[in-house]
Each structure stands twice: as structure tokens, then as C-alpha cells.
Amino acid sequence: MPGAAAAEAIVPPAAIPPEATAPQLAQLAWRRLQPQAWPLPPEAFPAGAALVGGAVRDALLDRLPQQPDLDLVVPEDAIALCRQLGRRHGGSVVVLDAERSIARLVIQGWSIDLARQEGDSLEQDLRRRDYRLNAMALPLGPEAQLLDPLEGLSDLRRGQLMAVAEANLLDDPLRLLRGVRLASELGFALEPQTQHWLKHHHACLAAVAGERVLAELDKLAASPGGAAGLRQCLAWGLLEPWRAPTAAGTPQAEALLEGLGAAEAQRLGLSSAEAQQALPLARLAAVLDGAGLRRLRSSRRLQQRVEQLRRWRQRLGAEAPAQRAERLSEVERLRLQRDLEDDLPALLLSWPTAAATTWLERWRNPDDPLFHPRAAIDGLTLQRELGLPASPRLGALLQHLMQLRAFGRLNGRLEALEAAQRWLAAHPADGDAAPRRG
């Protein structure tokens, strides 16, 4: 777990040359950041501006994405500067925090956050940050410098996450959850005193806006150590205000998360894209239900996906889920495939390998009529050909025809029309049935 010992190394071991001086590391970081590829050159920002936070950390660790998010501290009104840059270079401006003067410029697919410097100097600003490895800066001056007043570089070398101060965590309690997320992303260990603060102040997280909590949980669930990180959150009570109750007959969330590591995706042979979709959803659904997600103000679509996955996990149980699935009625089996058409791998992660790979093979075939149910014929054609009005009866007929197609008893338009006529004869509309004798 991230809170006990560092997970398997995620950072390349040679990312930070052991004998490099601070100026040499600053030059190395700038080469990795490739400022010549930024949508705005460093010269566009005022004197005294500095790159801070995650981009500096990730440049030193050599784990930058192609278009990293850039966070800059500026010694003036950041919102006014952001709007000025938007007018001059294009892009859209979003005010993130009017009181603290924080704004975002979205330009050419990049996200550039500007924040007004807190305190009388850049060093004072860095001392107000969350974790020491985030409290480093690269000033945008002509000389390459690495400002590291809190020994964040030392933490990077040790693979450790240490909070700057207890008060800094409480200044924005989302930082409590962010600590677990960063440790899980990087494969770093949380320093013991920092662990104590996260556990001791877990209840403060409830005061944070739900959208911000959910954004951190999304990142945590998608991180390499996301399953272990979520178990740590549960153990420390960080998710208590939103945690889902465990349904009868289903594993505890902690036990379920044990089986949702990257090894399970590899065992089933999931592609990178399949694993990136399945693992975060499966992990979120282990700890949150629809009600919890609503309190976090998630999208309705995410609530629906989580509820469907949780429902089918409970319906099939922890013991022999594949056999139970095969014994479902045709109606239930079709419902399962429709509910989880996009997210079936998230269900299969906890299944035995043989059964899971058999289902995956069929799921990967977009033409499989059961694993990708489609209407045998569209409703407008039925209305036109058979003179049917739009009604619940038409909906029931379409469902019936989809079921016939899904289980191989229907092929083509002509067979669908013939089957529709037989079903209509057996299910007359109100008023069409023959009168019963007394």
C-alpha cells in the first residue's frame, strides 16, 4: 500500500542523475519540458513568473505527457494577465478562483493555469504548498534555476511523499486525498508523520466541494496503484461521507479491490485501452454507489455505469459468477449484455480466467448479436409495414425481436417481419382480442 511502503517503482531509476547539481537539473528539466513546443513562449509571461508544481516534478522524474498541464505563479493579477494573454494569443479563459486570483488559459489543447504569487517572494509561495515534491519552481528567467527551499528533490530521490506542514493540508483538505493519489501515481511511500495527518484529519475532506473530490478519485482510480490507494482511503476514513454500503452476498470493498490491480488486467489479456476503461470503473464501483456519486455531483452517465456494474456483481455473486451468468434466463442475459455492453471487462476482472477470456472473445466481436444487442428491425419500419402506432406494445415487440436475434433465432429483415406478425397475433392490442364466453 502507498501508506506503508513504496509500490513497484513507476519512476525510471535514472530519471534524476545522482551527481547532478541544481543548475544541471534545471537545464535537464527544461530540455524535457520543451518550451519551444508550448503554445505560448516563456517570454510571453512577465518578469518574476515561474513554473511550479506537477510539471516541475514530472519533468525531473521524466514522466511528462506530450502536453503537460502548466502551472505558473506570477507576481501580479493572474486573472487580468490570463485575459490579456487570451486576447493576444487566442484560447479561452476560465476563472478558477477569483478571491485568490487563479485563472486557466485553454489554448491549442494545452491547459495553462496562472496564480498570483502568495507572500512577498516565490519562496514564501512555495512554502504554502501541499507536499515538498510539489514545492519546487523553475523561474522563467534567462538563467536555468531550480528553486527547492523544502528539499523536494531529496523526496524525489527517496521515493517519498512528505507534506510541507499540517496547516497546509488543512488550508485545503482536498490535499489529504491528493496525498494518497500522488503516492499511488508515483509508487512513492507516504512519510509516517504525513500518514498520521491524513488519518487524523480525514473528516475534514467532507467540507470540500464534491466535484473536486470526484476529480481526485477519478485520478486515483486510474493510477497504477489505484486499488491499493483506494483501500488506504477506506482504512483511513477518507471516503466515509460517500462510501457505498456493502450489499448482502457481495465481497467487502477492501476484498474486492484486492482483485482489481493491473495484474488482473494482464491475466485476462486486456489491451491497454480496455484496461484504462475497465480498471478505474471497477475500482470506483467497489467503493461508491449511485447515491455517493450523486453527492459528489458526478455525471448521470457515470452514476448509471456504476449502478449497473454493482447490480450485476451482486446478482451474480462472488462464487461461480460465470456459471450463474450462463444460467440466467434469456431476458436476464440480454439485459446483462445491454447494461454492460460498453463495460463488460470491468465485470470480468474478478472472473476465472477461462470463463472471462471466452466472454471477452465474444465481446470483442462487434457483430456478436448477444454481446452487442441490436434491433432486428427498426420501429419506423414496423410502423410502416404493419400499420402499428408508436406505443408500449411496439416497444415490447422490438424487445422480443432483439431477443430472437441475440440468441440466433432470427436473421434478416424478412424473418423479422414474419416473427413480428406472429408476435402481434399472439399479443393483440386492447380491444382486438376475441370476446370471452361467459
Protein Blocks (a to p, Z undefined) as FASTA:
>chain_A
ZZlmccddfbdfklpgfkbcfklmmmmmmmmnommlpmbdfklpcehiacehjllmmmmn
opacfbdcdddddfbdfklmmmmmmmmngpjdddfblmnopadddeehiacdddddedjb
fklmmmmmmbfklmcccdfbfbdcdddfkommmmmmnopacdfbfklmmmpmmlmmmmmm
mmmmnopacdfklmmmmmmmmmmmmmpcfklmmmmmmmmmmpmklmmmmmmmmmnopmmm
moccddehiacfklmmmmmcfklmmmnopafklmmmmmmmmmmmmmpcfklmmmnopafk
lmmmmmmmmmmmmmnomnhkllmmmmpcfklmmmmmmmmmmmmmmmmmmpcfklmmmmmm
mmmmmklmklmccdfbdfklmmmmnopacdfklmmmmmmmmmmmmnopagcjklmmmmmm
mmmmmmccehjaccddZZ
